[in-house]
Each structure stands twice: as structure tokens, then as C-alpha cells.
């Protein structure tokens, strides 16, 4: 009898209290830690102001009299629908632009086998490490000179500066796992590099491309510094900037509307992750292989 068989045969001796302490309790704590912010946002969104500030009379973790007043204030007293539309347009556009450039760059670095390709890949990754708080200063000068200030195009063209390096680095690791023999056979049959990329490499690396797209979309959706610097009018703002600048008046924080904006603003990203979770996990597995 092998060691594996012995382990499986003795598994019934593991008591439930021990399994609870080793498995269920840690998982439960992790779930509470991860989901509590969403619960707190939901509670604050539907809780009246009277309950929100009177902790002696009302339980801060429960809702006694639910209300939709904060959601009404968010959707009808602010430009939140426009913020949502701007965020979608900017995130989707910058994601597709970054994915196109990243696929071309990662394929050239990993599959063309030219001298110094590793150093080029390292330089691209180091470019991602440059903080946006440094890049936005020269980018602001360029945006003003080109007349793109206070428009979605300013964000669509500046977001790829931090999206392309990250997506390229992620796709490089995934392209590295694809056998070179497939491309060599295609070259022998007369296929061009473009045909190999579109008909062989991309279909095989689709989970990696989806994973990079999810990361790029999430980074674009949550970006704050560039949107705060390049956008000034309320109707052109994105959700992260609009919620902070329009729902905070001096030292007065409209917590109900703020949490409603945070809750509804996180829904598209949650749906995206849930829909592509299978491709995301498999892509991350392939990207970390050497």
C-alpha cells in the first residue's frame, strides 16, 4: 500500500474539531475580512442619517428603517450616471489599446529570439514600477499642449502609460509557456508572423489575454490621480474622482451617498471577475510557470 493510499485510508480519523480549526475557521475569518467592507457599504447605503450617527439608540451593524434616500441623492442630485458612462468609456477604450500594444510587445520579446530581448522585457517591467505621482507631471504638460484637458481622450491616452508595461510583463510569462515547435511548423508551412500570432499564439494564450484585460480594466476603473489632474468639469469626471470631489463639501461627508457610489461602482468589476474567473485562474497559473 502506497503512502497516498495510507493517507486517504486514515483520513476518517481526523476529528471534526481539528478540521474546523484547521480549515473552516481560517476560511471563515478570511471570508469575513474580505466581505465586511461590502457589507458595511451596503448597510451605510440603505441606513438613514439618524441611525448612522446615533450609536446609542441604533446598532451600527444593522438597519432598523431602510431608505433609498442616499441612492436617490446619488443618481438624481449629482452627475453620477455621467460619471459611470465616462468610467466605462475610458476603462474599455484604454484596456483595448493597452492589450493590443501589450500583445505585440510581449510576442516580439518572447517569440522573435533577438539579442537583448530579456533586457527589453526588464526595462518594460521597470517602467511599470515608476509611480504615477511622478509621471502625471510631464503627462499634464503634454495633455495641456495637445488641448486634451478636461476630456475622456486625455485619460484614454494616458492610462496606457501604466497599463501597457504591466500587461506586457504578464503576457510575456504566458507566451513563454507556448512550445516553439508550433511556430516552427507554421513557418515551414509558409505562415507569416502575423498569421502565427492571430491563428496560433493568441488562441492558445486567450486565458492570459483575458487575465491581462481584467487587470487593465480594474486598474483603469479605479484610477484616481490622472483623472483628478486632467478632468475638472463635473460631467466629465469618473466615479472615483466624482464621488470624492462632489460628495464631500468641506468637512461634511455625505457618507450614505459616498457608500452608494462605492457600492454601485464596484458592481461592474465584480461581475467581470465572476464571469471570467475560470480563465483568470488558469491564466495566472500559466503566467507564473517558468
ABEGO torsion letter per residue (X at the ends): XBAAAAAAAAAAABBAAAAAAAAAAAAAAAAAAAAAAAAAAAAAAABBAAAAABAAABBAABBABBBAAAAAAAAAABAAAAAAAAAAAAAAAAAAAAAAAAAAAAAAAAAAGBBGAAAAAAAAAAAAABBAAAAAAAAAAAAAAAGABGBAAAAAAAAAAAAAAAAAAAAAAAAAABBAAAAAAAAAAGBBAAAAAAAAAAAAAAAAAAAAAAAAAAAAAABAAAAAAABABAAABBAAAAAAAAABBEABBBAAAAAAAAAAAAAAAAAAAAAAAAAAAAAAAAAABX
